[in-house]
Amino acid sequence: MPTNGLGGINICTGTDKITNLVTNISLYPNPATNEANITINALQNDVVTLEVVNALSQKVYSAIQPITAGQTVHSIPTAQLKQGVYTVIISKDNSSTSKILVINK
């Protein structure tokens, strides 16, 4: 198992594939109340998984999102979510990236 040379184990989230697919991700409005939009700028057509997790790492939203080369916008319903800080995770295969989303009621 690879280590960091200091006795710890390196853990890689595998961002290479998502970095090679997605050039930019924006999340707005942030803070959100009833809905948040995620804009994904991609280099090619593909499919990603979108997940929203709360501070307890519980999945509160999940969607399979086809994306097209160029810009894709996906709306995340937030009206039923409690006020707080959430993490939006965009993943493809074993790679992912994330954005912080604040819900303000």
C-alpha positions in Angstrom: 0.0 0.0 0.0 1.5 3.4 -0.9 2.4 5.7 1.9 3.4 9.3 2.1 6.8 8.5 3.6 5.7 9.8 7.0 3.9 6.7 8.1 0.6 7.8 6.7 -1.3 6.3 3.8 -2.0 8.4 0.7 -5.6 8.4 -0.3 -6.3 9.6 -3.8 -9.8 10.5 -4.9 -8.9 10.1 -8.5 -9.6 13.6 -9.9 -7.8 12.9 -13.2 -10.8 11.6 -15.1 -13.2 14.3 -13.9 -10.5 17.0 -14.6 -10.1 15.6 -18.2 -13.9 15.7 -18.7 -15.0 18.9 -16.9 -13.3 22.3 -17.4 -15.5 24.4 -15.0 -18.3 23.9 -12.5 -20.3 26.7 -11.0 -23.0 26.5 -8.3 -25.6 29.3 -7.9 -27.3 30.9 -6.2 -25.2 30.2 -3.2 -26.6 30.5 -0.6 -29.8 28.9 -2.0 -33.3 28.7 -0.7 -35.6 26.7 -3.0 -33.3 25.7 -5.8 -29.6 25.6 -6.7 -28.3 25.3 -10.2 -25.1 23.6 -11.1 -23.5 24.5 -14.5 -21.0 22.0 -15.8 -18.7 22.9 -18.7 -17.5 19.7 -20.4 -15.1 18.8 -23.1 -17.3 16.0 -24.4 -20.7 14.2 -24.0 -20.8 11.9 -21.0 -22.8 11.1 -17.9 -21.9 12.1 -14.4 -23.4 11.5 -11.0 -24.5 14.4 -8.8 -24.9 13.9 -5.1 -25.7 16.3 -2.3 -24.6 15.2 1.2 -25.2 16.9 4.5 -22.7 17.6 7.4 -23.3 14.0 8.6 -22.3 12.6 5.2 -25.9 11.5 4.6 -26.9 11.6 0.9 -29.9 13.9 0.6 -30.1 14.1 -3.2 -28.7 12.1 -6.1 -29.1 12.3 -9.9 -27.6 10.7 -13.0 -26.9 13.7 -15.3 -26.1 13.4 -19.0 -23.7 16.3 -19.9 -23.0 17.6 -23.4 -19.8 19.1 -24.8 -20.1 22.7 -23.8 -22.5 23.8 -21.0 -25.0 21.7 -19.1 -27.2 23.2 -16.3 -28.9 21.0 -13.7 -31.3 22.2 -11.1 -31.1 20.8 -7.6 -34.3 21.2 -5.5 -33.4 22.5 -2.1 -36.8 23.6 -0.7 -37.1 20.4 1.4 -33.5 20.7 2.8 -32.9 22.1 6.2 -30.8 25.2 6.6 -27.1 24.4 6.7 -23.9 23.5 4.8 -24.0 20.7 2.2 -21.4 19.2 -0.2 -22.3 18.8 -3.9 -20.2 15.9 -5.4 -19.8 15.5 -9.1 -18.4 12.1 -10.0 -17.5 9.9 -13.0 -16.3 6.4 -12.4 -13.8 6.6 -9.5 -13.1 10.3 -9.7 -14.9 13.2 -8.3 -14.9 16.9 -7.4 -17.0 18.8 -5.0 -18.5 22.2 -4.3 -19.9 23.6 -1.0 -23.6 24.6 -1.0 -25.2 26.7 1.7 -28.9 26.5 2.3 -30.3 29.6 3.9 -34.1 29.7 4.9 
